Amino acid sequence: MIWSTITLLGILLFSGCELFTPRDSEPPTDVQDPYAWIPPTSPEIVLQNLSNAFPAHKPNYHLDVLGSSGETGASFAFFPDQGVASSQPGVFDNWGYVEEENFITQLFEMLNEEGLPRLEWEVEQLSPIDDRYEIITDYHLTLFYGEAEPLLPEQFKGQATLTLVQNVDLLYEISVWQDLKSDTLPCWSDLKTLVH
């Protein structure tokens, strides 16, 4: 009697509940965002997050790869192109994280959210130096502004020398950004003076 009950239960279990039958796969709950934030575990990802900030219209992507605390000695500092700095005395005195936050927030408020701004990098050199990395890279920034904004250039080009360090979470962040005008087009330093 007991064996027949166990056998009957076993047959019902295996035939009725499809416990061992593979189910159909489900589609992903959300589509992969091509401009999503990626934890910057390598220097290259820092550049990718800076680039993704523009088409994603997320200024925090830009700010989150900048040194913002003294924990690593990596408080962010921006050093402008010397020609731009000499024509705009006082603008770049002690340009740090707070000044960068104000600038990037104002810039993103000026952008047309329907446009697809782009920041492209062409890395010339990526060098480990002791406990940090130095990246020398050309950049090309294309912006689209809202209709109410004053007429500003849409194209910016130059060269950035970035010093990256790891924070306490072992994520890379920029401690120093040195800008250099390398074209007849305006550079990051020019953009900062126009938005400031």
Helices and strands as residue ranges (DSSP letters): H 2-16, H 43-56, H 59-63, E 77-79, H 82-87, H 97-110, E 118-129, E 132-142, E 155-166, E 172-180, H 188-195
